[in-house]
Amino acid sequence: MRKALGEQVAITRAGEHPATIESLRADLRALGLKPGMIVLVHSSLSSLGWVSGGPVAVIMALENVIGRSGTLVMPTHSSDLSDPAHWQNPPVPETWWSAIRETMPPYDPRLTPTRGMGIIPETFRNQPGTIRSRHPQDSFAARGPAKATICLGHGLAFGLGESSPLARLYDLASSVLLLGVGHANNTSLHLAEYRAHFPTKREVVNGAPIKVSGRRAWIEYRDIDLNSDDFTEIGAAFEKETGLVRRGRIAQAECLLMPQRALVDFGARWMEANRR
């Protein structure tokens, strides 16, 4: 029933015509996507209205526009593979923590589903030719010529920092496409958070189950206490002060396209000036 209601809302929002691969391609080109681009996409399928072909059509349109020389990247995070002591949405009883740490299946790039990322990246990660990085919580998936450069070598410690796909995207002068979502979902600002120096920055210890020499093990690793509460404010300031954000509509969704390197550099400076 809930799925049917969601589809009815999407049909109503679509207007006179549904979105199609062809119409999505035209909208993406008008926004500024071009062949050969490396694009990190954060997305919400429901924001587009009703799409003929759903997430598959969105992925096909994106890949058609950037072409064989382009690389498509999406976050495939699995935040539930983490220490239950830190869970808030929802929390679990403390009496469960030991059992969860002992029994949670280890991260498997092929099997572990995404959590809170939406149906588009969940579909994309299963596409033939797509590879997924090996971080149990902060993985990314990529397809295209630069996929190995972006995804391989993703270290455990500081999972969205210098050994992450975000840093490789920075090196490659990539772009960020916010497809029906806002800057609150703009994960690249976490790379800025690692690079910035501000008084309230602190380290934490995270945990997750992975395979070590073919056997399950619960491992702990260092990270920083991430905070995205000001990402919307940072994104608005970046757009206003730099003029580097292109806005447009993809189907029924308000979308933003921007250079990732400039965003990260701006975000780090903003955090150093404003975070206390």
N, C-alpha and C positions, 0 to 999 in steps of 0.2 A: 504494500500500500504506500509506504513512504517513497519508494523508488518511482511509483506511478505518479505521485503528487509532484515529485521533483521534475519529472519529464514534462508534466503538464505546465509547470511554471516556465520551463525552457521553451516549450512550444509557444506559449503566450508572449514571451520576451522576444522571440525570433522575428516577429512582425510578419510582413507579407510573404517572405521567402526563407527557407532554411539556409543555413550556411553549408557550403559545399567545398570540396577540395579546390575547385577553381576559384570560388569567391574568396576563400582564405588565402590562396596564393596571391591574388590581386591586392588584398588588404596588406599582406606582409610586405610585398614589394613597395607599396605606397608608403609604408612606415619607414622603409629604408633597408630592409634585408636584401643582400646581394649574394651572387655566387661567390664561393670561396671563403665566406665569413665563418668564424668560429663563434658560436652563440651558446651562451648558458641561458636556458629557458626555465623560468618559474611560472607555473600555470594554474588556471582554474577552468576546467571544462564548462562548468555550469554558467560561468560569467559570459560565455560566448553565445548563449541562447541554444537553440536546437541545431545540432550539427549532423548532417547526413554522413554517417560513418563514425561518429563519435571520436574517441581519442585516436583511432587509427587514421582518420581523415586529417586530423590536426598534425600528426607526425608526418604523414605523407606530404602535406602542404609545406611544412617547414623544410623537409629534406629536398623537395623539388626546387624550392627557391634558392637554397644555399648550394645545391648541386653536389656532384661527386667530389669536388675539391673543397667543400665546406665540411665542418665538423659540428655536430649537434650534441649538446651536453645538457644533462638534467640532474638535479639532486635526487638521490634515492635513499635518503636517510632512514634509519631504523632505530628510532630513539628508544624503543622498548627493549632493545638489547643493551641494558644498562643496569646499574646498581639500583635495586628497588628502594633502597634507603633514600634516594633522591626523587622518587616519583611523586608528582603532585596532581597530575590530571589523568586519572585519579590516583590518590595514594592507596597503598595496600597495608594491611596490618603488619606491624613489626614482627609478629610471630611467623609470618610467611617468608621473611627475607632470606633466611638460610636455605629453605627449600627451593626458592626461586634461583638463588645463586648456584645451587648444586645440580639443578635439573634443566635449566633453560637450554634449549638446543643451541649449538654454536653457530656463529655467523657463517652463512654459505652464500656467496654472491649469486648463485643460480636460484636458490630456494627461498632465502629470507625475503619476505615482502617489505615494501616501503611502509612507513607509518606517517600519516598526516601530509603526504606529498601530493595526493590526488591521483586520479586514474590515468592521466597522460604519462607521467614518468613511470608509473607501475606497468603500463603497457609497453613503453619504450624499452625498459630494462630487459624485457623478454624478447625483443626483436632480434632475429638472427644478425650477427655481425656487430652487435652492441657488446661492449665490455663494461664491467663494473669494478670500481676500486675495492680494495679489501678491508677498508675500515669498518668495524662492526656497527658503528652508529652513524658516521658521517660520510657514507659512500656517495660517489657520483657515477653516473653511467654516461658513456660517450660512444658515438658512432661516426666514423669518418677518418680521414688520413691522420689527424692529430690525436686519435683516441688513446694510443699507447702512451704517448708523451704526457697526456693529461692524467690518465688513471693509474698507471703503474708507479710504484714507489710511494704510495700513500701510507705514511707512517702512523703508528698508533698514538704516540704522544702529540698533543696539540693538534687535534684532528682537522681543524679548519685553518691551520697556520701554514708554515713555510714548506712542509712536505706534502701539502694537500693539493688536490686538483685546482682549488682556487688560486693558489700561487702559480701553478703552471699556466692557468688561463691568463693571469696577469702577465706572465713572461711572453705569452703569445699575442698580446694586444687584442684580446677577445672583446666581445660585446655581451651585454646583458639584456635579455628581453623579458619584461614583466608582462605576461599574457593574462590580463584580467585580474592581476593581483597588484598590491602596492609595495612600497619600499619596506614595509614591515616584514615581507618575505624575501628581501634582497640579501641573500646569504653572503654575497661578496663583501658586505660591510663587516662581517665577522673577521675577514682577513685584515681589514683596517684595524679592528679591535686588537688583534694580536700584535700589530706593528706599532700601535700608538702607546704612548707613555702617559698614564694618568694615575692619580693617587689611590683610587679605589680598586685598581686592577689587582687581582689575587689569583693564586694557583689553587686548584682543587685536584682531588684524585678521583678518577672515574674507573669503572670496572665493566667487563663484558665477557661473554663466553666466546672463545675462538678455538680453532683447531691448531694444535702444536704438535708437529711430527705425526699428524694423522689422528691425534687423540684430542678429545675435548678438554679444555682447561679454562678456568676462570682467571683472567689476568687483570691487573690494575695498571693504570698509566696516568701520567700527569696531563693536565689541561689547564685552561684558565676558566674562570667563572664567567661564562658568556652572558651578555645582556643585550637584547634587541629592543628595549623599551623606547630608545630614542631614534631608531632607524627611520621612522616616518619623518621626523623632524630633520634628520640629516639629509634624507633624500630630497625633501622640499628645498632645503638650502642649496644643495648641489645643483638642482634644476634652476633655481633663481639666479644663483651667483655665477654659474658657468655657461648656461645656455646650451649645454651639451646633450640634453635629454630631448628626444623626439617623441611626441605624443601623437596617437592616432587610434582609430577604431579597427579592431579585428572582429568581424561579425558584430556582436552587440557589446563587446568588451572594450573598455578604455585600456590602452596598452602603452608601454613606455620602452624605448630602446636607447641604450647609452653605452659609452665606452667603459669597460670594466676597470682599466688601469687608472683612468682619471677619477672614477668614483672611489676607488680604494684610497688613492692619495688624498683626495679631498676629505674622505671620512676619517682618516687618521689625524689629519690636521684639526678637524672639527672636534674630535674626541679630546685631543690634547688641550684644546682651548676651552672646552665646555664641561667635560666630565670632572667631577670633584670627588 
